[in-house]
Each structure stands twice: as C-alpha cells, then as structure tokens.
C-alpha cells in the first residue's frame, strides 16, 4: 500500500466507479503502483498502433501510463490532453504483451476514463446497462424493433436525415450502418429449445456454453457452430442460459453493474456445478472470454465473492483453445481457397492464445493456410472504437487489410465479434474478394 492508495484521480464520491486494486503479473497492486511499474523504456511504443501511426507520445502506451500517474499525484490538471490520451486507446493489450513488467495499461486507461466527469453516467449508457442487467426481455424487444427498422431501411434513412446527430448519438448511426446481420430470432431462444443442452436429467457434462452478446444478438450462426463443435468433439454439454458477461459495463464506466453481471453468471455457474460436477465454461467471443477470466479483479475488496469469482474464471475457456487438436479431422477447403488467421487482441494479448488455433487450422487446411503478417496488429474494431474514433480506426484497419491482401487469402478467420464487424467492413471497401469468418463457423463447416 502507498500514500496514493487514495489519490487525486477522483474523490470519494466516485469510488463506486473505480477499482482500488489490479491483479498484475507481478501480483496485486494499487492502481498507482501498477502505473508506477512503467519505467518508460519505450518497448511498448514499437507495438502500440496509435503511436506507430501518429508518432505522438501522448497517445502511446507509455504516455498514457504517465498521464495517469501524474493525475493520481495531482501534478497535472491538463484534462483535455488526458481525455484524448485515454479515449484513443484501443485497449488491445499489445503493450502489456511486450512489457517486461507487464504493466496492465488497458486497465489503467479505463481507470483514467472513469475519472472523467459523466463518463458512463449518461442516459444511453445507464439505460442500456440497466435493461441488459434487469430487464432483458425489454432490451431484446427494443433490439428486435431496431433490427426490424434496419431491415425496412428506416434506420439508414434516419442516418441520412441526421436523426442520430440530432440526438447527440452519431456513433449509433455508424454502428447501424456497419451492422449487416439483423437477426429477429436470438441465439438464447434457439438454444433453450434444444433438449440436448438442458441440464435437467443430466448428472454430468463436459462443457457449458456461454453465449456472449455478439453471438447471441448479432452472429447467431457463430454460437450454433460453437455448440455443434462442442457436441462433436467434447461430448454432452449444456447451455448456461447466461447474462451478459459485463464487459460492456466495465469498459464504459459502470463498474458496479459489471460486478452485478459477474455475480449473476457466477451464481448460474455454481448452480450448474452443484448439479453436474466440474465442467468447462466455453465462450466464442475472445473479448468476453478474456474479461470473464479476469472476474477475480472485480472483487479484490470482497472476501465472499473473490474466491467464487476466481473459481469461475479458472473454469473458462475460449473456443479457440477448447477444441482437442488430436481428435479433429477435416476435409480441408474444397476449392483450395487460401485461409489466414487474425489474432483477436483479447485472444493473443488478453489470454495468450496463439498456437492452439494455428495447430488446428494447419491440420485442417494444410497448405491452404498461410500466416498473416502482423497478425496480432489490432484491426481497429475494439468494441465501439470504430464508431467513436473513426479516423484512427480506419487508418489502423487499412494496415490490417493491406496485410490480408498480401496473403491473397479468400477467408480471414477471427474469434471476436468486433473483429468480424471491422474486418468485413474494411474488406468490403479495400479487398472485396475476401471475407472475415468466425473460427467456429469455419471449423464446423470443415469437420462435419
């Protein structure tokens, strides 16, 4: 503990929006001590996309860490520069991967964002999180209504008429434009009707599928493919009938609600574990899975929930690492189409998953698989980043698309929802002969 355990970053009224301690590779640290682990060596700048594109120290990983430290110490009041520094971070974690001290820059940046007046406290953020947490049925009804408007072309018309700008939500207009999938039947309802996934009557299960919001509400075919793969290669399992993992709330200033999401999912896990014994919780959006693996960090001050969160986190696996390579046999691409693999940031940097999907793909695709240059360079999706930092996001995506084009691949595989949205948007504009496909969908098609 240091004198900066209580700091100048925020006052006591803002404490519910912050974490006091972070779990780092060097152990549990206060936010200040975690930031102080940065010795300003500069290794992070060689992999930080925003720094590599702009050369600006203030929007590098090192610069962001120093900004946070100065704010905590009360040595700067340059809120405007700090706001830009924190808001332009992709939270990709590439900096932490190369850092010798493994400084948790993404978590530190989020602490900086949460110190801004009003961050996460706006009407839209509060309403969206509250509906997901407490009124899921209402949320889904509203989402279906929005999807129906999109299918009718009215959502695009609203954008052209400036309706989203009038509401002060220009990012919403960009988001609806990027969204090509608008399912009116969500994955949760589909899985709940599958008798093979019901826990009732089962004494054990090898796995429990956790449906992240992306596969649940946007890419329903991804969740269906993941479940098919799990049945095929791991045996009988169940659907967790889970809530949102809480990443949305966590990233956008609602830490208290993030804990509530986590508690709901932990309780469901414990209920299933009591009935079925031990099993693996498998998700298929790397961003959400990485967050669930970090649940313990939400409860460092809570003696009751911390061990329960840790037990849940230890049971979680990404579909990218869950499939047993030795059991997989496939026919390979029928047309010989070249396939490459994009490392989703929260898979490679957040979870350390790099070799597992490649080993499986090489076995399935053989010579049709080619490595992607700078495969772990962020695509610029990063949740809502593509809609809130449009110019930077497009520059980051351009570099990714150029690398994809250099492989002449027809299929680009990824494991996260925002990557699929961002890659397909970029490919459509710059390299339309290729498409981005989720790893599960590709594997399911080639192993039937």
Backbone torsions as a table, in degrees:
resi	resn	phi	psi	omega
1	UNK	NA	144.4	179.1
2	UNK	-127.6	174.6	178.3
3	UNK	-67.3	-13.0	179.5
4	UNK	-94.5	12.5	175.4
5	UNK	-60.6	-38.2	167.4
6	UNK	-107.2	123.7	-165.2
7	UNK	-132.8	179.8	-177.4
8	UNK	-84.5	-1.0	-177.9
9	UNK	-67.3	-36.2	-180.0
10	UNK	-155.9	161.2	178.1
11	UNK	-96.7	178.4	-171.8
12	UNK	-64.3	-23.4	-179.3
13	UNK	-71.0	-18.6	-178.9
14	UNK	-97.2	-0.4	-175.8
15	UNK	-54.5	-38.0	179.5
16	UNK	-61.1	-17.5	-178.4
17	UNK	-94.1	4.5	-173.2
18	UNK	-129.3	162.6	170.4
19	UNK	-102.1	138.5	177.7
20	UNK	-86.2	-31.6	-177.4
21	UNK	-132.4	147.9	176.1
22	UNK	-118.7	146.1	176.6
23	UNK	-95.5	106.6	-176.1
24	UNK	-108.6	172.2	178.1
25	UNK	-65.3	-18.4	178.3
26	UNK	-99.0	10.5	179.0
27	UNK	110.2	-176.3	-179.8
28	UNK	-75.1	132.0	-176.7
29	UNK	-136.4	150.7	167.7
30	UNK	-67.3	164.4	179.5
31	UNK	-59.9	-41.7	179.5
32	UNK	-63.0	-47.2	-178.7
33	UNK	-63.9	-34.3	177.5
34	UNK	-64.9	-42.1	178.3
35	UNK	-67.2	-35.6	-178.4
36	UNK	-70.6	-13.9	176.2
37	UNK	-67.4	-19.2	178.1
38	UNK	-73.1	120.4	179.2
39	UNK	-102.4	13.4	173.9
40	UNK	63.4	34.8	-177.9
41	UNK	-70.5	-31.6	176.7
42	UNK	97.8	-1.3	178.0
43	UNK	-58.1	-36.8	-178.0
44	UNK	-61.2	-29.0	-175.7
45	UNK	-69.5	-20.7	179.7
46	UNK	-74.5	-13.8	-178.4
47	UNK	-125.0	-2.7	-179.5
48	UNK	-78.0	113.3	-176.6
49	UNK	-57.7	-41.9	-176.5
50	UNK	-69.1	-34.8	177.2
51	UNK	-72.5	-42.6	-178.4
52	UNK	-60.7	-31.9	-179.1
53	UNK	-84.7	-27.9	-173.9
54	UNK	-113.5	-26.6	-176.3
55	UNK	72.1	14.1	-177.4
56	UNK	-94.8	123.2	-177.9
57	UNK	-60.9	-36.5	-175.5
58	UNK	-68.3	-20.5	176.7
59	UNK	-115.5	40.1	169.4
60	UNK	-109.0	165.0	178.0
61	UNK	-60.4	-44.3	179.4
62	UNK	-61.5	-43.0	179.8
63	UNK	-63.2	-40.0	179.9
64	UNK	-66.0	-41.1	178.0
65	UNK	-62.0	-40.3	-179.1
66	UNK	-71.0	-36.4	175.5
67	UNK	-58.3	-47.4	-178.4
68	UNK	-62.5	-42.5	-179.8
69	UNK	-62.1	-43.2	179.8
70	UNK	-65.9	-36.9	177.8
71	UNK	-65.9	-42.5	178.6
72	UNK	-61.9	-40.6	-178.8
73	UNK	-77.7	-8.6	-178.4
74	UNK	73.8	22.1	-176.8
75	UNK	-92.9	-5.4	175.1
76	UNK	-141.8	146.6	174.4
77	UNK	-123.5	18.7	-177.6
78	UNK	-77.4	74.5	-173.2
79	UNK	-65.6	-37.0	-177.6
80	UNK	-63.9	-45.1	178.6
81	UNK	-66.6	-39.1	178.7
82	UNK	-64.1	-40.4	179.5
83	UNK	-60.2	-45.9	179.3
84	UNK	-65.0	-41.7	-179.1
85	UNK	-58.6	-47.3	-177.4
86	UNK	-75.2	-39.7	-174.0
87	UNK	-71.8	-22.4	-179.3
88	UNK	-88.5	-2.6	179.3
89	UNK	-73.8	136.4	179.3
90	UNK	-81.1	-13.1	-173.9
91	UNK	59.5	26.7	-174.9
92	UNK	-72.8	-28.4	178.4
93	UNK	83.5	6.3	178.6
94	UNK	-60.5	-35.4	179.6
95	UNK	-62.1	-43.7	-179.5
96	UNK	-66.1	-32.6	-179.5
97	UNK	-64.2	-37.9	-177.4
98	UNK	-93.8	-10.9	-176.7
99	UNK	-72.5	130.1	179.1
100	UNK	-65.2	-32.0	179.1
101	UNK	-92.5	-1.9	-179.7
102	UNK	52.8	45.8	178.2
103	UNK	-59.8	126.4	-176.2
104	UNK	-80.3	65.4	-174.1
105	UNK	-53.8	-43.6	179.8
106	UNK	-56.7	-42.7	178.5
107	UNK	-68.2	-34.8	178.1
108	UNK	-67.9	-40.6	177.7
109	UNK	-61.5	-42.4	178.8
110	UNK	-62.5	-36.2	175.2
111	UNK	-62.5	-40.0	177.5
112	UNK	-64.8	-42.2	178.9
113	UNK	-62.5	-41.2	-177.6
114	UNK	-66.7	-17.3	-179.6
115	UNK	-80.0	-11.6	179.7
116	UNK	-72.2	140.3	178.3
117	UNK	-60.3	125.5	175.1
118	UNK	83.8	-6.7	-177.5
119	UNK	-63.9	121.3	-179.2
120	UNK	78.8	1.2	-177.7
121	UNK	-106.7	4.1	178.8
122	UNK	-70.5	164.7	-176.2
123	UNK	-59.9	-46.7	-176.4
124	UNK	-62.2	-44.5	-179.1
125	UNK	-64.9	-45.2	-179.4
126	UNK	-64.4	-42.3	-178.7
127	UNK	-66.8	-46.8	-178.4
128	UNK	-60.3	-46.4	-179.5
129	UNK	-67.0	-41.7	-179.5
130	UNK	-62.8	-41.7	-180.0
131	UNK	-65.6	-43.6	179.0
132	UNK	-62.8	-36.6	-175.4
133	UNK	-81.6	-44.0	-170.3
134	UNK	-115.9	-18.0	-176.8
135	UNK	-138.3	62.4	-174.6
136	UNK	-59.7	-38.2	179.3
137	UNK	-60.9	-41.9	179.0
138	UNK	-66.6	-41.5	178.2
139	UNK	-58.9	-46.4	-178.0
140	UNK	-67.2	-35.8	177.5
141	UNK	-64.8	-42.9	179.0
142	UNK	-65.5	-39.5	179.7
143	UNK	-65.3	-42.0	178.1
144	UNK	-63.4	-38.1	177.2
145	UNK	-62.6	-42.2	177.1
146	UNK	-63.7	-41.2	179.0
147	UNK	-65.1	-37.8	179.3
148	UNK	-65.1	-41.4	176.9
149	UNK	-61.8	-38.0	178.4
150	UNK	-64.9	-44.9	179.6
151	UNK	-61.5	-31.8	179.4
152	UNK	-83.0	-5.8	179.4
153	UNK	85.4	2.2	-176.0
154	UNK	-76.2	-29.7	179.1
155	UNK	-66.3	-41.8	178.0
156	UNK	-66.3	-38.8	178.6
157	UNK	-62.4	-40.2	178.4
158	UNK	-60.7	-37.1	178.1
159	UNK	-65.9	-43.1	-180.0
160	UNK	-65.5	-30.8	-180.0
161	UNK	-83.8	-2.7	177.9
162	UNK	80.7	19.0	-176.5
163	UNK	-64.1	-41.1	-178.2
164	UNK	-68.4	-36.6	175.9
165	UNK	-65.5	-38.2	178.7
166	UNK	-61.7	-37.4	179.1
167	UNK	-78.4	-8.3	-176.3
168	UNK	78.0	23.1	-178.5
169	UNK	-127.4	59.2	-178.6
170	UNK	-61.3	-29.8	179.6
171	UNK	-63.9	-30.4	179.0
172	UNK	-65.2	-39.1	177.6
173	UNK	-64.8	-42.0	178.3
174	UNK	-65.1	-37.4	-179.1
175	UNK	-65.9	-45.5	-179.1
176	UNK	-66.6	-29.5	178.4
177	UNK	-70.7	-36.6	-179.6
178	UNK	-75.5	-25.0	-176.7
179	UNK	-76.7	115.0	178.7
180	UNK	-99.4	-26.3	177.3
181	UNK	-90.5	129.2	177.4
182	UNK	-138.3	69.8	-176.4
183	UNK	-70.4	138.1	177.6
184	UNK	-96.9	-3.1	174.2
185	UNK	-125.3	117.1	-173.9
186	UNK	-86.0	157.2	-173.8
187	UNK	-60.0	-39.7	-177.4
188	UNK	-56.2	-45.0	-180.0
189	UNK	-64.1	-36.9	179.6
190	UNK	-66.5	-46.4	-176.6
191	UNK	-69.5	-33.7	179.8
192	UNK	-65.0	-20.1	179.4
193	UNK	-90.1	-4.9	-179.8
194	UNK	-85.7	110.5	-177.5
195	UNK	-62.4	-26.3	-179.3
196	UNK	-70.3	-15.9	-177.3
197	UNK	-102.6	1.3	-179.4
198	UNK	-80.0	135.8	179.2
199	UNK	-75.0	-22.3	-178.4
200	UNK	-60.2	131.4	178.0
201	UNK	88.1	-9.1	179.3
202	UNK	-95.3	144.4	176.2
203	UNK	-103.2	-16.7	178.5
204	UNK	-156.3	162.5	177.5
205	UNK	-153.4	144.7	179.4
206	UNK	-82.3	-27.3	-175.6
207	UNK	-151.0	160.7	172.9
208	UNK	-133.9	121.8	-178.2
209	UNK	-81.0	127.7	175.7
210	UNK	-103.7	119.0	-178.0
211	UNK	-90.8	104.5	174.9
212	UNK	-66.1	164.2	-176.2
213	UNK	-62.5	-35.6	179.6
214	UNK	-59.1	-59.3	176.1
215	UNK	-63.0	-31.3	-178.4
216	UNK	-70.5	-44.7	-171.7
217	UNK	-108.6	-13.1	-176.7
218	UNK	-124.4	-63.3	-176.1
219	UNK	-102.0	70.8	-176.4
220	UNK	-62.3	-27.3	179.2
221	UNK	-66.6	-25.3	178.4
222	UNK	-67.1	-49.8	179.4
223	UNK	-61.8	-40.6	178.8
224	UNK	-62.2	-40.7	179.2
225	UNK	-67.2	-40.6	179.0
226	UNK	-61.4	-46.2	179.4
227	UNK	-61.7	-40.8	178.5
228	UNK	-62.0	-41.9	178.6
229	UNK	-64.7	-42.7	-179.5
230	UNK	-63.6	-42.3	177.2
231	UNK	-62.2	-42.5	-174.0
232	UNK	-69.9	-39.0	-171.2
233	UNK	-111.9	-16.7	-179.0
234	UNK	-117.1	-9.0	178.4
235	UNK	94.1	-161.8	-176.2
236	UNK	-64.2	144.8	177.8
237	UNK	-154.1	-172.2	-177.3
238	UNK	-136.6	165.0	172.0
239	UNK	-98.7	132.0	-174.8
240	UNK	-74.5	-18.4	-173.1
241	UNK	50.4	56.7	-171.6
242	UNK	-86.5	171.1	170.2
243	UNK	-96.0	172.3	170.3
244	UNK	-51.4	143.8	-177.2
245	UNK	-67.7	-22.6	-179.8
246	UNK	105.0	-2.3	-178.1
247	UNK	-61.7	-40.1	179.0
248	UNK	-57.5	-48.2	178.9
249	UNK	-63.7	-42.9	-177.7
250	UNK	-62.4	-44.8	-176.5
251	UNK	-73.5	-22.2	-175.0
252	UNK	-116.7	37.2	165.5
253	UNK	89.0	0.9	-175.4
254	UNK	-107.4	68.6	-176.4
255	UNK	-64.3	-40.7	179.7
256	UNK	-58.6	-45.2	178.8
257	UNK	-68.9	-33.4	176.8
258	UNK	-59.2	-40.0	177.1
259	UNK	-64.6	-38.0	-179.8
260	UNK	-67.0	-40.2	174.3
261	UNK	-59.6	-46.0	-179.1
262	UNK	-60.5	-43.9	-179.4
263	UNK	-60.7	-41.9	179.3
264	UNK	-61.2	-42.4	-179.2
265	UNK	-72.6	-35.1	176.9
266	UNK	-66.2	-42.6	178.2
267	UNK	-61.1	-41.4	178.1
268	UNK	-65.1	-40.0	176.9
269	UNK	-60.8	-45.9	-178.9
270	UNK	-65.6	-36.3	178.2
271	UNK	-63.8	-45.4	179.4
272	UNK	-68.7	-37.1	-179.7
273	UNK	-65.4	-37.4	178.4
274	UNK	-62.9	-36.0	-177.9
275	UNK	-86.1	-32.3	-170.6
276	UNK	-115.5	-7.2	-175.4
277	UNK	81.4	-157.3	-177.2
278	UNK	-76.6	145.6	176.7
279	UNK	-160.5	167.8	178.4
280	UNK	-98.6	132.7	174.7
281	UNK	-90.2	119.1	-174.8
282	UNK	-115.3	128.3	175.9
283	UNK	-120.9	164.1	-176.0
284	UNK	-129.5	25.2	165.4
285	UNK	-126.3	113.0	-171.9
286	UNK	-60.0	-30.9	178.7
287	UNK	-64.4	-46.1	-179.5
288	UNK	-68.2	-41.0	-179.6
289	UNK	-63.4	-43.4	179.0
290	UNK	-60.4	-40.0	179.0
291	UNK	-65.4	-42.9	179.5
292	UNK	-63.0	-32.5	177.6
293	UNK	-69.6	-14.3	-180.0
294	UNK	-106.2	13.7	-177.5
295	UNK	-52.1	-36.2	-177.2
296	UNK	-55.5	-35.0	-177.2
297	UNK	-63.1	-24.3	178.4
298	UNK	-70.4	-19.0	-170.1
299	UNK	-125.0	31.3	-178.4
300	UNK	-63.6	-21.9	-179.2
301	UNK	-98.4	3.8	-173.3
302	UNK	-119.0	104.6	-175.4
303	UNK	-66.0	-28.1	-179.9
304	UNK	-77.0	-47.3	-172.4
305	UNK	-87.1	-21.2	-176.9
306	UNK	-59.4	-51.7	-179.8
307	UNK	-64.4	-30.9	179.2
308	UNK	-70.4	-39.4	177.4
309	UNK	-66.6	-38.6	179.1
310	UNK	-64.2	-42.7	179.3
311	UNK	-62.4	-41.7	177.4
312	UNK	-62.7	-49.4	-177.0
313	UNK	-58.6	-38.2	-178.7
314	UNK	-69.3	-17.7	-179.9
315	UNK	-90.8	-7.8	-172.2
316	UNK	-87.2	138.1	173.6
317	UNK	-137.6	149.3	172.9
318	UNK	-82.9	145.1	176.7
319	UNK	-57.5	-26.1	178.8
320	UNK	-62.5	-26.2	-178.6
321	UNK	-113.0	-8.2	-172.2
322	UNK	-83.2	-26.4	-176.1
323	UNK	-74.7	132.8	179.3
324	UNK	-78.3	107.5	-175.6
325	UNK	-56.8	-36.7	-176.3
326	UNK	-67.3	-20.2	-178.9
327	UNK	-94.6	-10.8	-171.6
328	UNK	-86.3	129.4	173.4
329	UNK	-130.4	138.9	-179.6
330	UNK	-148.0	169.1	-174.7
331	UNK	-93.3	-12.2	-177.1
332	UNK	79.9	164.4	-179.4
333	UNK	-60.4	125.8	-176.7
334	UNK	-63.7	-35.5	-176.8
335	UNK	-96.4	5.9	179.8
336	UNK	71.8	14.9	-178.6
337	UNK	-62.3	134.4	179.6
338	UNK	-70.5	138.5	180.0
339	UNK	-127.2	142.5	177.0
340	UNK	-132.3	170.1	-173.4
341	UNK	-128.8	126.2	175.8
342	UNK	-98.1	123.9	178.0
343	UNK	-76.2	106.7	172.8
344	UNK	-59.5	137.5	-172.8
345	UNK	-55.4	-43.6	-176.5
346	UNK	-79.7	-4.5	170.7
347	UNK	-86.1	-55.6	-174.6
348	UNK	-78.3	-45.6	-178.1
349	UNK	-86.2	-37.4	-177.1
350	UNK	-80.0	-30.3	-176.1
351	UNK	-123.8	-9.2	-178.6
352	UNK	73.7	22.6	179.9
353	UNK	-90.0	110.5	178.8
354	UNK	-134.0	-49.6	-173.3
355	UNK	-78.2	-35.2	-172.4
356	UNK	-57.9	-52.9	179.7
357	UNK	-64.4	-33.3	-179.9
358	UNK	-67.6	-42.5	178.5
359	UNK	-59.3	-43.0	-179.9
360	UNK	-67.7	-43.7	-178.4
361	UNK	-65.9	-39.1	177.9
362	UNK	-64.0	-34.4	178.5
363	UNK	-70.4	-39.2	-177.6
364	UNK	-80.4	-51.9	-172.2
365	UNK	-89.4	-19.8	179.2
366	UNK	61.0	-130.6	-177.2
367	UNK	-71.0	-11.5	178.2
368	UNK	-74.4	-14.5	178.8
369	UNK	-88.5	128.7	177.0
370	UNK	-127.0	144.4	178.4
371	UNK	-73.1	143.3	179.3
372	UNK	-94.0	122.2	175.1
373	UNK	-57.4	140.1	-178.8
374	UNK	51.0	45.3	-175.7
375	UNK	-60.8	-26.9	-179.9
376	UNK	-97.6	14.2	171.1
377	UNK	-75.7	129.0	-177.5
378	UNK	-57.1	144.9	179.2
379	UNK	-84.9	-11.4	178.9
380	UNK	94.5	2.4	178.5
381	UNK	-71.4	-67.6	170.9
382	UNK	48.5	55.5	-179.9
383	UNK	69.5	-120.1	-179.3
384	UNK	-91.4	4.7	-176.1
385	UNK	-55.3	-40.1	-177.7
386	UNK	-62.0	-21.9	-177.8
387	UNK	-101.9	-18.8	-178.7
388	UNK	-103.9	-23.0	178.1
389	UNK	-127.9	59.4	-168.9
390	UNK	-56.5	-47.6	-175.6
391	UNK	-63.0	-48.5	178.9
392	UNK	-64.6	-41.9	-179.3
393	UNK	-59.0	-42.8	-179.7
394	UNK	-66.2	-37.6	178.5
395	UNK	-66.7	-39.2	178.4
396	UNK	-66.7	-42.9	179.4
397	UNK	-64.2	-37.9	-179.6
398	UNK	-57.6	-40.7	179.8
399	UNK	-65.6	-39.9	177.9
400	UNK	-64.3	-44.5	-178.2
401	UNK	-64.9	-38.6	177.4
402	UNK	-61.0	-39.9	178.7
403	UNK	-67.4	-39.3	177.5
404	UNK	-62.8	-44.2	-179.8
405	UNK	-61.3	-32.9	-179.2
406	UNK	-66.1	-22.3	178.6
407	UNK	-87.3	-14.2	-175.3
408	UNK	58.1	29.3	179.6
409	UNK	-74.5	146.9	175.3
410	UNK	-96.4	-19.7	-179.6
411	UNK	-132.0	131.0	176.2
412	UNK	-115.8	122.1	-178.0
413	UNK	-95.8	142.0	178.4
414	UNK	-146.5	166.7	-175.8
415	UNK	-124.9	16.6	-178.9
416	UNK	-136.9	147.7	-176.1
417	UNK	-60.7	-49.6	-176.7
418	UNK	-64.7	-30.6	177.0
419	UNK	-65.4	-43.6	179.0
420	UNK	-60.2	-44.9	179.5
421	UNK	-63.3	-47.6	-176.4
422	UNK	-69.2	-45.4	-178.2
423	UNK	-63.8	-44.6	-179.0
424	UNK	-66.8	-34.8	176.5
425	UNK	-65.2	-44.1	179.3
426	UNK	-67.8	-41.2	179.9
427	UNK	-64.6	-39.5	180.0
428	UNK	-59.8	-36.6	-178.0
429	UNK	-81.9	-41.3	-168.4
430	UNK	-112.0	-22.4	-176.7
431	UNK	-151.9	68.7	-170.1
432	UNK	-69.1	-7.6	178.4
433	UNK	-78.6	-7.2	179.5
434	UNK	-115.6	160.9	177.3
435	UNK	-141.7	152.5	177.2
436	UNK	-96.3	133.0	-177.4
437	UNK	-131.8	142.9	177.2
438	UNK	-69.9	143.4	-179.9
439	UNK	-51.5	-42.5	-178.1
440	UNK	-63.8	-43.4	-178.5
441	UNK	-63.3	-42.9	179.4
442	UNK	-64.6	-46.7	-178.7
443	UNK	-66.1	-38.1	179.3
444	UNK	-64.0	-41.9	-179.3
445	UNK	-65.1	-33.1	-174.8
446	UNK	-96.7	-1.6	-179.3
447	UNK	-119.9	10.3	178.7
448	UNK	-70.4	NA	NA
